[in-house]
Amino acid sequence: QVQLVESGGDLVQAGGSLRLSCVASGRIFAINAMRWYRQAPGKQRELVAGITSDGRTDYVDFVKGRFAISRDNAKNTAYLQMNSLKPEDTATYYCNADVFIDRSISGRYWGQGTQVTVSS
């Protein structure tokens, strides 16, 4: 079994910064892509950023230049550095990862989410 646990969400003023962490544990042979999503109340969950196993990144337009996704493969951990936060960034942020539990068996896993609230 694989678990993803996010942390780092908090209440922060507009213009501030937070760094979210996502730690994967359990039966892990390898982790391919890791992603961050977010979901505000009453809104559809949306992709924020993704990173491949070799460190290539991509971002949606509304966070480009402000957010940075990274990972530490030795720690099975992904990060989301969020700068210049805006009230519209307020959401529950979820970690998502494609995990191989052995050489040929993989699945997509979600964390429980961490709350980010940005005040104006």
Salt bridges, closest charged atoms under 4 A:
GLU46 OE2 - ARG38 NE 2.90
ASP54 OD1 - ARG56 NE 3.25
ASP61 OD1 - LYS64 NZ 3.22
ASP89 OD1 - ARG38 NH1 2.84
ASP89 OD2 - ARG66 NH1 2.72
ASP98 OD2 - ARG35 NH2 2.72
ASP98 OD1 - ARG108 NE 2.75
ASP102 OD2 - ARG27 NH2 3.72
